[in-house]
Amino acid sequence: MFEDLRNLYQDTIMQRGKSPKHGSRLAVFDAQAKGDNPMCGDRVHVFLRHEGGRVAELGFEARGCAISIASADLMAEAVAGQSDARALEIADAVFAMVRTGDITDPSLDLLRPLAAVSEAKSRIKCATLPWGALQSALAGSGAEKGSVEA
Amino acid sequence: MNALIKPAFDVARIRQDFPILGEKIRGKDLVFLDSAASAQKPRVVIDAMVHAMERQYANVHRGLHWMSERTTEAYEEVRDALAGLLNAPDRSHIVITHSSTEAMNLVAHSYGRGILKPGQAVVISAMEHHANLVPWQMLRDAHGIELRIAPITDAGELDMAGYEALLQDRKVGLVSITHMSNVLGTYTPAERIVQLAHRYGAKAMLDGSQAVVHRAVDVQALDVDFYAITGHKLYGPTGIGALYAKRELLDAMPPWMGGGDMIRSVSFEVTTWNDAPYKFEAGTPAILEGIGLKAAIDYVQGIGFEAIAAHERQLTEHALSCLAEIDGVTVIGHAQDRGGVVSFTMDGAHAHDVATLLDRQGVAVRAGHHCAEPLMRRLGVDSTSRASFGIYSTMEEVDALAAALVRIREFFR
């Protein structure tokens, strides 16, 4: 009954947008960055912890729409266990996917629910907001360490 | 059209004047509820601009040839039309700008830096568009002006006692407040705002970007010192707006942009200014847009603001009662006196998602902070969805909005 709505808002987007699995600040992190969309007021703060030269964990705090939160949540899983270089490649693939509507790397099928934003031009920036923050965090990786007091 | 004999308001007939309303969106009829962002254009506006480009166009105010003289004449008619629209005494009170944003920036620069003294204060309200906030912050930082924010009530009305309290030390040189909120739809008590400003020795400006679209405005009755409007919300083209100002203020104020049109004579040593209003108009103006706006003003005046206001009141009341019935939808702003703008939130759904899901059903609304971030914070929301009505909006479109919202609510459950 919601076929006209579901193309963009697939179950994955709806569920993760409502209840993200990684939507919290990491207690210990070694890289972080904020992203915002000044035109709409959405904000995301991404936290990374590395182990053995790889991203061990990603958490985020966000204020935004289902698409931006789902995108951040999927990002957390897509980059976990990856090197920084690979994480940046994945980010590039996402920036390409939201424009072309397709993702060529089969290992990134997890991110495919975001592809439909290519047909909603005004929402592309929602999907890419956390990925831009990830790029910033990795560019300054290790520079800003921090921890949250319990 | 004889202005005295107005045909009965007939929305079906009005809709035929707007070619774009026949467009389909994703196979559905366009339900355009975003006129407060920018209104659609009637055929007469489109035709006036096309006619100018095809038959009668040259630069204005400087050519000595037939085309320039005729174009100047056609362009200057918008100044008379604007004076008529606002009931200004005559065209010399009307500075043509590119937008209401530019009109307010003009006052912030020219009156703000030229007349206000460091240490004086400017009062705005907590429900201003960024265009009536940021220029004053820039003035504050550049010129040592204190910026004071008049509070609003939880209903989204100006807190008049709070406003008056800000004036009482007589340090306020200028008050600049919206005449109608672009987010809440609130009409502010303009006459009272101006009276109080004057009582405490301040000048008053009203941001009429929204108000002028929906009701007759009489700057002389309001006794307001400055009134800013824009053309594109008034069914005219983008890129043109105006500032009404009292003549003695325009005469006292220094120019703010240099260039052609605003000068009387120029040498390398000294330049003398043209008279107001031209003193404030530098460079080739928006000629085609002026011609288009003149047609738009004639068009709305042909319909009449009494009929427009009545139509929009009906739509707004219907929208408020429809939205009140939808579980989980909350209308933001409950002013007694309001125009055709309704902001709302939906529990568990971000305004952008609501707007996108409405769009999927053919309904166009605005969502976000509406260029009023401090207001959003005051209201305790990140963003809202906003439906806004124009002369072509229908009760059926309000029903379509409500039905689409019910579906979205179910979808998000």
Interface residues (C-beta under 8 A of the other chain):
Chain A: F2 D4 L5 L8 Y9 M14 G17 K18 M39 C40 G41 D42 R63 G64 C65 A66 I67 A120 S122 R123 C126
Chain B: R26 G348 A349 H350 A351 H352 D353 T356 L357 D359 R360 Q361 A367 G368 H369 E373 M376 D382 S383 R407 I408 E410 F411 F412
